[in-house]
Amino acid sequence: MGCKQCKIFATKPTNSAIFIKQQNSACFDDLPVELIYHIFDQLDTLTILTSLYNVSKRLNAMIRTYNQYDLNFKSISRKYFHRICSILHPEQIISLTLSDGNDTVGLVEYFLQKYSLTSFQHLKSLTLRNIDDNEQMIKIFLSLPHQLEYLSIENNEETYDETVFDIFSTILTRQTLTKLYLDIDRNRILTPTILWPNQCYLTELILIGVCNLSLFRMILLYSLNLKTIQVDDSDFDDENEDNEEEEEDEEAILPIENASNIISLSFVYARTQFDKLDWFLRQFHSLQSFQYFNLDESYCDNDWSIAINGNHWQDLLVHCQQFQMILTINHSQQTWNIQEYISTFQTHFWQDKNWQIALEQHDYLILIYTLPYPYHSYCYTHSIVFSLPTNHSLLKETMQNVTKLRIHLNAINHSVRIE
């Protein structure tokens, strides 16, 4: 028997109850279009087109209207290239990478036959990798959309003719182009190749190759909007080549115009003598971020005692908020007091900035760097002295940027233990 109330609760749910339950449960296809687009923002283009396309008609419609695609043809098969081209339209692309590497031979030529870059009306970023053909480069340069903001040219075996560089110099005068990455053979000085235009609107510049002082002058003179510059290698001796037999006079070197416009400066694989670096940095009065990596163990600096003097660096970095350094110096002095130099990095200036310095010594080799170690590869072979040994939290993170680490076990017995 039982009461009526118990029987009511024991009955099966009605169709209306099932309908209410289904009505309260949302599926992916019912999400607002803005949320779907936000999901697309977190995915690469190939994932969107291979995993979500043809799932539903509504998703297909949103994929065809989404206009923030990043196309990277660095290593893509012809099959996926045709699939992408059959679904997307040029006006949906904001970032494009064209590559003519080993995995994509002939793809750039096919792309240029099918499209003109002028049809990419919303393209903001363009990367060109390993495109050796001069005619292809000219065709790309002449059809660049006017709204392009970022341009990257990567070709370590560049063989471009004068026509390509003449057009390239014209492109640099565009007001919309604000960021440039240029890697056109790291083994050649860039000055004979690049003719910098008289007016340039770049705000960020990365040069992979040997950049001499003459090129630095030209860039800063005609790039009044430039705030950030990174150079892989630097050579400041070009203006003294005619006076090699005479004693160098730093005061005779003309100052660098518009250096005070730069707020971020980086040298990677640098090998500039410290006295020239000293003269150079003193002209950058507004510098807020400075990065200097000298990774060559064969490098020898006659002024090595000044280069590892914290008080001298303090004068150069007084306005900086960010500082990263690696100095590798060979010196001829058999004995020297490491504590004398490390103490110059233990002043209130370095403590207030929270910049910790590590110093390694081994025979005639001195390695001094900021912590965390700022480069991706590190070889541990020597004993280490830290400027702020009480900063345990920082010491634990000394190698957080390192992806390649080599350790010589015979050096561990002489090292300072990091806990």
Buried (B, 14 or more C-beta within 10 A) or exposed (E): EEEEEEEEEEEEEEEEEEEEEEEEEEEEEEBEEEEBBEEBEEEEBBEBBEEBBEEEEBBBEBBEEBBBBBBBBBEBEEEBBEBBBEBBBBEBBBBBBBBBBEEBEEBBBBBBEEBBBEEBBBBBBBBBBBBEBBEBBBBBBEBBBEBBBBBBBBBEEBEBEEEBBEBBBEBBEBEEBBBBBBBBBBEEBBBEBBEBBEEBBBBBBBBBBBBBBBBBBBBBBBBEEBBBBBBBBBBBBBBBEEEEEEEBEEEEBEEBEBBEBBBBBBBBBBBBBBBBBBBBBEBBEEBBBBBBBBBEEEBBBEBBBBBBBBBBBBEBBEEBEBBBBBBBBBBEEEEEEBEEBBEBBBEEBBBEBEBBBBBBBEEEBBBBBBBBBBBEEBEBBBBBBBBBEEBEEBBEEBBEBBEEEEEEEEBEEEBEEEE
